[in-house]
């Protein structure tokens, strides 16, 4: 039985389609295919290109910059973004060259670490409204294409101070900051408040590697070692190092003296197992991933994007190598203090950003 076609086509006596009709059909198919390919190519978005400017020692610091990179690498893995990196030396010429390199390479979002980059970003942002800038840990307001992630470093540092105050035997506790500036003083203020909360008899001895404006203080581990070596030699038994790459020198001194140290930004507990009591983790990995996600989903909002204890933006490390060395009563004290900060029952002091 021959099935009759409903198409109105002229046929040969055998019922087959003519060569002319076949050519018309093939031409139509090719035209349709070309149209589909053209529309697909038009609708397909190019991957977001994210540039990373890492100040204060660059990648490999096992701290501030590496945490940011972890978050950006996760965004690349999950969303297929294109990720490019430009190392930055602590001078204006290097910063400008690095940013120009990223923009020339097609970056439409730039993640910036380091206070030394702020003047440059302020001057460039208005010239490139098509580029989104993510400024980590420093507040810039008044620009439609800049978001500033801010971290409650004082809150996490308070908990680090409670632990140090409860664990000290000599009642001499050290604080080593990379640069004498407001952002680092917030760590210091929270830490000192926490120490006094747990141990009013303890003293916090403070040292800075560099003065305000000299950001080399974040990339000088030898200077960090020298300051820590002196403090440990004078009877200090715990030091909180907030100094980027320079903090690695403080941890080395802790190994030399077999004394405790508290790390910062990343989980640095593995760098001196059993001697890094904990690390005050600034979750730059989480913040960087979330801010990129906002750009991809068109939820970008300029201004301040805060991260704190309540939303997991800061926290103490899991203490993988020291948990059993810390009495359970101190662990309970830490949990209670964290709960009181989150609820608002306990207020932790910090340096206001307007201060130098």
C-alpha positions, 0 to 999 in steps of 0.5 A: 500500500502506497501512503499518499503524501499530503505535501503538494509536490510534483512527482515522477510516475514512480512517486519520488520527489523531482530533482528540482524540488529536492534542490529547493528543500536542500536550499531551505534546510541550509538557509534555516541552519545558517539562521539558527547558527547565526542566532545561536552565535548572537545569543551566546554570551562571551564568558565574563573575564575577571582580572585580579590585582593582588597587592602586598606580596601577590599570590603565594602569601598563604593568606590574603591574596591566596584566599581571594584566588581560591574564591575566584578559581571556584567561580571559574570552575562553577561558571566558566569565567575567564580569569587573569592575574597581574602581579603588583609591586608596591609602587604606583607605576607597577599598579598602573601597568598591571591594571592597564594589562588587565583592561587590555586583556579584556577584563570587564570585572577587576578584583582588587586587593590592597589599600595602595590600589585605592587612588588608582581605582578611584581615578580609573573607575569613572573612565571605564564605566563598563568595568565592574570593580570589586574592592576587597576590605576597603570602603569606596562609595559614590561610584556606580561600578564599584562594590566594596567588600568590608569585613568585621575583622574586629569581631573575629579578632575579638574571639582570637583575643579571648583565646589568647587571653585564656591561654597565655601563661606569661600574660604577655601577648603580642600583636604585629601589624603589617602597616599602621593604618585604620584597617589593621587597627580594627584587628588590634582593637578587637583583639585587645578587647578580647584579651582583656575580656578573658584576662584583665591582667594580660598586656598586649604589646603592639608592633608595626612593621611599617608606618602608614602609606608604606605597604611594603610592611605586608611583604617583608617576612624578615621584618616580621620574624625580627619583631616576633623574635624580639617579643618571644625573647622578652617573654611574650608567649602568644603573638597575633600576626596581621601582616600578610606575607610578613606574617609568615616570618612571625610564624617562623619565629614561633617555630624557632621559639616553640611558642604560640602564634595566631594566623590571619586571613586564611587557615594558617594552622598547618604552617606550624602544627600545634603552635598556630593556636587558630587563625582569624579567617577573613573569608575572601574566598566566599566574598569573591565568589559571591560578588562574581555570582552577583555580576553574572546574575545581574544582581550587582549592587555598588557600595558596601557589601558587608561580611561578618560573624553572622553571615560567615564572613569572618570566623576562627579556623577549626583548630585542627592541630590545637583543639585538644590542647585547648580546655573545653571551658575555653571552647565554650567561652568562645562559643558564648562570645560569638553568640553574644556578638551576633545577637548584639549583646556584646559590642566590639570596637573598631577603627573608623574607615575615615581614620588613616 
